[in-house]
């Protein structure tokens, strides 16, 4: 069984594909480049943490299926220190 099936089912219930999906991540400053590389073609908003040790990213991307959302989260999960919101 697909370990992400429950998440994909929820996405499919709440979205009609294609749809704009919002991704939000917080990473240590040292991982900023990896997030930018993952979303290199997208425009995103960033905000530094109060002490400047972390950076928050918000991106909106046209997505064509729940499988695409899961694939992006899987790639993002390999980034050191990433927190998906």
DSSP file (Angstrom, degrees, kcal/mol; ACC not computed):
  #  RESIDUE AA STRUCTURE BP1 BP2  ACC     N-H-->O    O-->H-N    N-H-->O    O-->H-N    TCO  KAPPA ALPHA  PHI   PSI    X-CA   Y-CA   Z-CA
    1    1 A X              0   0    0      0, 0.0     2,-0.3     0, 0.0     0, 0.0   0.000 360.0 360.0 360.0 141.8    0.0    0.0    0.0
    2    2 A X    >   -     0   0    0      1,-0.2     3,-1.7     2,-0.1     4,-0.3  -0.522 360.0-146.4 -68.4 122.4    1.2    3.5   -0.8
    3    3 A X  T 3  S+     0   0    0     -2,-0.3     3,-0.2     1,-0.3     4,-0.2   0.682  98.7  49.7 -66.1 -15.3    2.3    5.2    2.4
    4    4 A X  T 3> S+     0   0    0      1,-0.1     4,-2.6     2,-0.1    -1,-0.3   0.330  77.6 105.3-102.7   6.7    1.0    8.6    1.1
    5    5 A X  H <> S+     0   0    0     -3,-1.7     4,-2.8     1,-0.2     5,-0.2   0.879  78.0  51.7 -59.4 -42.0   -2.4    7.4    0.0
    6    6 A X  H  > S+     0   0    0     -4,-0.3     4,-2.2     2,-0.2    -1,-0.2   0.926 112.3  46.8 -60.7 -44.2   -4.3    9.0    2.9
    7    7 A X  H  > S+     0   0    0      2,-0.2     4,-2.4     1,-0.2    -2,-0.2   0.921 112.9  49.0 -63.3 -44.7   -2.6   12.4    2.1
    8    8 A X  H  X S+     0   0    0     -4,-2.6     4,-2.6     1,-0.2    -2,-0.2   0.896 109.3  52.9 -62.5 -40.0   -3.3   12.0   -1.6
    9    9 A X  H  X S+     0   0    0     -4,-2.8     4,-1.7    -5,-0.2    -1,-0.2   0.920 110.1  47.9 -61.3 -43.4   -7.0   11.2   -0.9
   10   10 A X  H  X S+     0   0    0     -4,-2.2     4,-1.8     2,-0.2    -2,-0.2   0.918 111.5  50.2 -63.1 -43.3   -7.3   14.3    1.3
   11   11 A X  H  X S+     0   0    0     -4,-2.4     4,-1.7     1,-0.2    -2,-0.2   0.920 110.4  49.9 -59.6 -43.8   -5.7   16.4   -1.5
   12   12 A X  H  < S+     0   0    0     -4,-2.6    -1,-0.2     1,-0.2    -2,-0.2   0.801 109.8  51.7 -67.8 -28.7   -8.1   15.0   -4.1
   13   13 A X  H  < S+     0   0    0     -4,-1.7    -1,-0.2    -5,-0.2    -2,-0.2   0.845 118.1  36.8 -72.6 -34.0  -11.1   15.8   -1.8
   14   14 A X  H  < S+     0   0    0     -4,-1.8     2,-0.4    -5,-0.1    -2,-0.2   0.590 116.1  51.2 -98.1 -11.9  -10.1   19.4   -1.3
   15   15 A X     <  -     0   0    0     -4,-1.7     2,-0.6    -5,-0.2    51,-0.1  -0.940  60.9-147.5-129.2 148.5   -8.7   20.3   -4.7
   16   16 A X        -     0   0    0     -2,-0.4     2,-0.3     2,-0.1    49,-0.1  -0.976  48.8 -97.5-109.7 118.5   -9.8   20.0   -8.3
   17   17 A X  S    S+     0   0    0     -2,-0.6    47,-0.2    -5,-0.1     2,-0.1  -0.622 105.3  46.2 -88.5 142.3   -6.8   19.4  -10.5
   18   18 A X  S    S+     0   0    0     45,-0.7     2,-0.3    -2,-0.3    46,-0.2   0.546  87.7 144.2 -72.7 153.7   -5.2   21.4  -12.1
   19   19 A X  E     -A   63   0A   0     44,-2.4    44,-3.1    -2,-0.1     2,-0.5  -0.988  55.9-102.3-155.2 153.4   -5.0   23.8   -9.2
   20   20 A X  E     -A   62   0A   0     -2,-0.3     2,-0.4    42,-0.2    42,-0.2  -0.735  41.9-165.2 -80.6 126.5   -2.7   26.3   -7.6
   21   21 A X  E     -A   61   0A   0     40,-2.8    40,-2.3    -2,-0.5     2,-0.5  -0.925  11.5-137.8-117.3 139.1   -1.2   24.7   -4.5
   22   22 A X  E     -A   60   0A   0     -2,-0.4     2,-0.4    38,-0.2    38,-0.2  -0.850  15.1-165.9-101.8 126.8    0.7   26.6   -1.8
   23   23 A X  E     -A   59   0A   0     36,-2.9    36,-2.6    -2,-0.5     2,-0.4  -0.895   3.3-171.2-106.9 138.5    3.8   25.2   -0.3
   24   24 A X  E     +A   58   0A   0     -2,-0.4    61,-2.9    34,-0.2     2,-0.3  -0.993  10.4 168.5-132.6 127.2    5.3   26.5    2.9
   25   25 A X  E     -AB  57  84A   0     32,-2.2    32,-3.2    -2,-0.4     2,-0.4  -0.970  21.7-156.9-135.1 149.9    8.7   25.5    4.3
   26   26 A X  E     +AB  56  83A   0     57,-2.3    57,-2.5    -2,-0.3     2,-0.3  -0.998  24.5 169.8-123.0 131.7   11.0   26.8    7.0
   27   27 A X  E     -A   55   0A   0     28,-2.3    28,-2.6    -2,-0.4    55,-0.1  -0.957  39.7 -96.8-137.8 155.8   14.7   25.9    6.7
   28   28 A X  E >   -A   54   0A   0     52,-0.4     3,-2.4    -2,-0.3     4,-0.3  -0.404  44.5-109.5 -63.2 151.5   18.0   26.8    8.3
   29   29 A X  G >  S+     0   0    0     24,-2.7     3,-1.5     1,-0.3     4,-0.4   0.831 118.8  65.2 -52.1 -33.8   19.8   29.5    6.4
   30   30 A X  G 3  S+     0   0    0     23,-0.3    -1,-0.3     1,-0.3     3,-0.2   0.688 103.7  46.1 -65.8 -17.3   22.4   26.9    5.4
   31   31 A X  G <> S+     0   0    0     -3,-2.4     4,-1.5     1,-0.1     3,-0.3   0.331  80.8 102.4-105.0   5.3   19.7   25.1    3.4
   32   32 A X  H <> S+     0   0    0     -3,-1.5     4,-2.3    -4,-0.3     3,-0.2   0.902  78.5  54.0 -56.0 -44.7   18.2   28.1    1.6
   33   33 A X  H  > S+     0   0    0     -4,-0.4     4,-2.3     1,-0.2    -1,-0.2   0.872 104.0  55.4 -60.7 -38.8   20.0   27.3   -1.6
   34   34 A X  H  > S+     0   0    0     -3,-0.3     4,-2.0     2,-0.2    -1,-0.2   0.888 109.1  46.8 -63.7 -39.4   18.5   23.8   -1.8
   35   35 A X  H  X S+     0   0    0     -4,-1.5     4,-1.9    -3,-0.2    -2,-0.2   0.918 111.4  51.2 -68.5 -42.5   15.0   25.2   -1.5
   36   36 A X  H  < S+     0   0    0     -4,-2.3    -2,-0.2     1,-0.2    -1,-0.2   0.888 110.7  49.5 -60.5 -38.0   15.7   27.8   -4.1
   37   37 A X  H >< S+     0   0    0     -4,-2.3     3,-1.2     1,-0.2    -1,-0.2   0.892 107.8  53.5 -67.5 -40.0   17.0   25.0   -6.4
   38   38 A X  H 3< S+     0   0    0     -4,-2.0    -1,-0.2     1,-0.3    -2,-0.2   0.862 122.6  29.4 -62.2 -36.4   13.9   22.8   -5.8
   39   39 A X  T >< S+     0   0    0     -4,-1.9     3,-1.8     1,-0.1    -1,-0.3  -0.185  78.5 139.9-115.9  38.8   11.6   25.7   -6.9
   40   40 A X  T <  S+     0   0    0     -3,-1.2    -1,-0.1     1,-0.3    -2,-0.1   0.754  73.3  46.5 -59.5 -27.5   14.0   27.5   -9.3
   41   41 A X  T 3  S+     0   0    0     -3,-0.2    -1,-0.3    -4,-0.1     2,-0.2   0.514 101.7  83.3 -92.4  -4.1   11.2   28.2  -11.8
   42   42 A X  S <  S-     0   0    0     -3,-1.8     2,-0.4    -6,-0.2    19,-0.1  -0.627  74.1-127.2-101.2 155.3    8.7   29.5   -9.3
   43   43 A X        +     0   0    0     17,-0.3    17,-0.8    -2,-0.2     2,-0.3  -0.817  37.9 173.0 -94.2 142.7    8.3   32.9   -7.6
   44   44 A X  E     -C   59   0A   0     -2,-0.4     2,-0.4    15,-0.2    15,-0.2  -0.968  30.8-122.0-147.1 161.1    8.1   32.7   -3.9
   45   45 A X  E     -C   58   0A   0     13,-2.6    13,-2.2    -2,-0.3     2,-0.3  -0.827  27.7-165.0-102.5 144.5    8.1   34.9   -0.8
   46   46 A X  E     -C   57   0A   0     -2,-0.4     2,-0.3    11,-0.2    11,-0.2  -0.930   9.8-174.6-128.0 154.9   10.7   34.7    1.8
   47   47 A X  E     -C   56   0A   0      9,-1.7     9,-3.1    -2,-0.3     2,-0.2  -0.948  20.0-134.6-148.8 127.2   11.0   35.9    5.4
   48   48 A X  E     -C   55   0A   0     -2,-0.3     7,-0.2     7,-0.2     5,-0.0  -0.503  29.5-109.2 -77.5 149.1   13.9   35.7    7.7
   49   49 A X    >   -     0   0    0      5,-2.6     3,-0.8    -2,-0.2    -1,-0.1  -0.270  37.5 -98.1 -69.7 166.1   13.4   34.6   11.3
   50   50 A X  T 3  S+     0   0    0      1,-0.3    -1,-0.1     2,-0.1    -2,-0.1   0.881 126.3  36.7 -55.4 -43.0   13.8   37.1   14.0
   51   51 A X  T 3  S-     0   0    0      1,-0.0    -1,-0.3     0, 0.0    -2,-0.0   0.527 111.2-119.8 -89.5  -6.0   17.4   36.0   14.8
   52   52 A X  S <  S+     0   0    0     -3,-0.8    -2,-0.1     2,-0.1   -23,-0.1   0.591  82.7 114.3  81.9  10.3   18.2   35.4   11.1
   53   53 A X  S    S+     0   0    0    -25,-0.1   -24,-2.7   -24,-0.1   -23,-0.3   0.722  75.9  36.8 -84.5 -21.6   19.0   31.7   11.6
   54   54 A X  E     -A   28   0A   0    -26,-0.3    -5,-2.6   -25,-0.1     2,-0.4  -0.845  65.0-151.0-128.3 161.7   16.1   30.4    9.5
   55   55 A X  E     -AC  27  48A   0    -28,-2.6   -28,-2.3    -2,-0.3     2,-0.4  -1.000  10.4-145.5-135.3 136.3   14.2   31.5    6.4
   56   56 A X  E     -AC  26  47A   0     -9,-3.1    -9,-1.7    -2,-0.4     2,-0.4  -0.852  13.6-161.8-102.6 135.5   10.5   30.8    5.6
   57   57 A X  E     -AC  25  46A   0    -32,-3.2   -32,-2.2    -2,-0.4     2,-0.4  -0.943   8.9-174.0-116.9 137.1    9.5   30.2    2.0
   58   58 A X  E     +AC  24  45A   0    -13,-2.2   -13,-2.6    -2,-0.4     2,-0.4  -0.989  14.1 174.4-128.2 122.3    5.9   30.4    0.6
   59   59 A X  E     -AC  23  44A   0    -36,-2.6   -36,-2.9    -2,-0.4     2,-0.5  -0.967  21.3-154.9-129.2 144.7    5.4   29.3   -3.0
   60   60 A X  E     +A   22   0A   0    -17,-0.8     2,-0.4    -2,-0.4   -17,-0.3  -0.980  22.6 175.0-116.1 130.7    2.4   28.9   -5.2
   61   61 A X  E     -A   21   0A   0    -40,-2.3   -40,-2.8    -2,-0.5     2,-0.5  -0.995  36.6-114.2-138.8 139.2    2.6   26.5   -8.1
   62   62 A X  E     -A   20   0A   0     -2,-0.4     2,-0.4   -42,-0.2   -42,-0.2  -0.627  41.0-168.9 -71.7 121.9    0.2   25.1  -10.7
   63   63 A X  E     -A   19   0A   0    -44,-3.1   -44,-2.4    -2,-0.5   -45,-0.7  -0.901  21.4-163.7-118.9 143.4   -0.1   21.5   -9.8
   64   64 A X        +     0   0    0     -2,-0.4     2,-0.3     1,-0.2   -47,-0.1   0.535  69.8   2.8-106.9  -8.6   -1.8   18.8  -12.0
   65   65 A X     >  -     0   0    0    -46,-0.1     4,-1.3     1,-0.1     3,-0.4  -0.980  68.2-107.1-166.9 162.3   -2.4   16.0   -9.5
   66   66 A X  H  > S+     0   0    0     -2,-0.3     4,-2.3     1,-0.2     5,-0.2   0.817 117.2  63.5 -64.8 -29.9   -2.0   14.9   -5.9
   67   67 A X  H  > S+     0   0    0      1,-0.2     4,-2.3     2,-0.2    -1,-0.2   0.872 100.0  52.6 -61.4 -36.2    0.9   12.7   -7.0
   68   68 A X  H  > S+     0   0    0     -3,-0.4     4,-1.9     2,-0.2    -1,-0.2   0.893 107.9  50.6 -66.9 -40.1    2.8   15.8   -8.1
   69   69 A X  H  X S+     0   0    0     -4,-1.3     4,-2.3     2,-0.2    -2,-0.2   0.946 111.7  47.7 -60.7 -48.5    2.3   17.4   -4.7
   70   70 A X  H  X S+     0   0    0     -4,-2.3     4,-2.4     1,-0.2    -2,-0.2   0.898 109.0  54.1 -60.7 -41.9    3.6   14.2   -3.0
   71   71 A X  H  X S+     0   0    0     -4,-2.3     4,-2.0     1,-0.2    -1,-0.2   0.888 109.0  48.6 -61.5 -39.5    6.6   14.1   -5.3
   72   72 A X  H  X S+     0   0    0     -4,-1.9     4,-2.7     2,-0.2    -1,-0.2   0.924 111.3  49.3 -67.1 -44.0    7.6   17.7   -4.4
   73   73 A X  H  X S+     0   0    0     -4,-2.3     4,-2.0     1,-0.2    -2,-0.2   0.875 109.2  53.4 -62.6 -36.0    7.3   17.0   -0.7
   74   74 A X  H  < S+     0   0    0     -4,-2.4     4,-0.4     2,-0.2    -1,-0.2   0.916 111.3  44.9 -65.3 -42.4    9.4   13.9   -1.1
   75   75 A X  H >< S+     0   0    0     -4,-2.0     3,-1.2     1,-0.2    -2,-0.2   0.921 113.7  50.6 -64.9 -43.1   12.2   15.9   -2.8
   76   76 A X  H >< S+     0   0    0     -4,-2.7     3,-2.1     1,-0.3    -2,-0.2   0.835  98.4  66.8 -64.1 -32.5   11.8   18.6   -0.2
   77   77 A X  T 3< S+     0   0    0     -4,-2.0    -1,-0.3     1,-0.3    -2,-0.2   0.688  91.7  62.9 -65.1 -16.7   12.1   16.1    2.7
   78   78 A X  T <  S+     0   0    0     -3,-1.2     2,-0.4    -4,-0.4    -1,-0.3   0.547  79.5 103.2 -83.3  -7.7   15.7   15.4    1.6
   79   79 A X  S X  S-     0   0    0     -3,-2.1     3,-1.8    -4,-0.2     2,-0.1  -0.649  85.0-108.0 -80.2 127.1   16.7   19.0    2.4
   80   80 A X  T 3  S-     0   0    0     -2,-0.4   -52,-0.4     1,-0.3    -1,-0.1  -0.309  95.6  -0.7 -59.6 124.6   18.6   19.2    5.7
   81   81 A X  T 3  S+     0   0    0      1,-0.2    -1,-0.3    -4,-0.1     2,-0.1   0.504  88.8 157.4  79.2   5.2   16.5   20.8    8.5
   82   82 A X    <   -     0   0    0     -3,-1.8     2,-0.5    -6,-0.2    -1,-0.2  -0.397  24.3-165.4 -69.2 136.6   13.4   21.5    6.4
   83   83 A X  E     -B   26   0A   0    -57,-2.5   -57,-2.3    -2,-0.1     2,-0.5  -0.992   9.4-150.2-119.6 121.2   10.1   21.9    8.2
   84   84 A X  E      B   25   0A   0     -2,-0.5   -59,-0.2   -59,-0.2   -61,-0.0  -0.786 360.0 360.0 -91.2 131.5    7.0   21.7    5.9
   85   85 A X              0   0    0    -61,-2.9   -60,-0.2    -2,-0.5    -1,-0.1   0.403 360.0 360.0-106.0 360.0    4.1   23.7    7.2
